[in-house]
Amino acid sequence: MGIDTMPPVVTWGLLLDFPSFFGNDILDEEFEISSNDIEQLLFEKGISLASGDAVIFYTGYSKLRAKDNARYLGNAPGIGLRAAN
């Protein structure tokens, strides 16, 4: 059941950097990335998604690791249910 049992996956990957897009260093812990936010970032950057693409949502929260673990392990920003569909 571990990831180590999964065969390799090779696909196009896309990192969406939302803090930079919004002019921040890190998103607030309660921030919900909406489908509109995603569409706007893709449009403004001239990027399109295709079936099978892997999308990674960067929120800036990794900067907290080992610096503010209480915040890092608490609530975190991310995509909402509508955006996940």
N, C-alpha and C positions, 0 to 999 in steps of 0.2 A: 504494500500500500504506500510505500515511500516514493519520493520523486526519483530516487536512484534506480527504480525499476522501470521507469518510463524511457522509451527509446528517444534518441535525439530528435529535436524539432528544428528544422531549418526553414525560416520564413523571413520576410521583410519585417523589420522592426522599426517602430516609430516612437520616439520619446517626445511627449508634449510637456513643455516646460511652462507650467502655469504661473509660478511666481514671476518669472521674467515677463511673461505676457501681460500681467497685471501691474508690472512695475514694482514688485515687492521682492524681498529676499526669501520669504516663507509665507505660506498661506495660514490664515487663522485656523485654529483647531476646529471650529464649527463650520468652516467654509465647505459648501457643497458645490462641486463642479457640475454644472448643468449641461444638457445636450446643446443648449444655445451657446454656452461658453466654448464647447468643443468645436462646434461648427464655425464660430467666429474666429477662433485661433487658426483652424485649418484654412479658412478663406483668406485671412489676412496674410498668412505665410505661403499661400499658393500650393497647399498640400492636399492630396486626395487620398482616401483610404480605399483599399480593395479587399475583397473577401479573402480571408486567410492572413491578413496583416496582424501582427502583434502590436498592441498599443500599450505603452507604459505612461502612466500619469505621474509626472514629477510634481511634488507639492512643496519641496524644500525641507520637509520634516526630517530627512536623514541627517541634516546639520545638527540636530539636537542629540543624536546618539552619543552617549558617553559624556555629554556636556550638561544635559537637562533630562535625565532619564525619566523623572516623574512625568514631565510633559510628553516626552517621546512615547512613553508606554500608555498614556491616557487617550483621550479623544484625539482624533486626527482628521484632517481634511481628506476628501476623496470624492469620487463620483457618486451621484444619487442613483436611485432605482431607475428613473426615466432615462438617464444617460447610459446606464448599463444595458438597456434594451437596444 
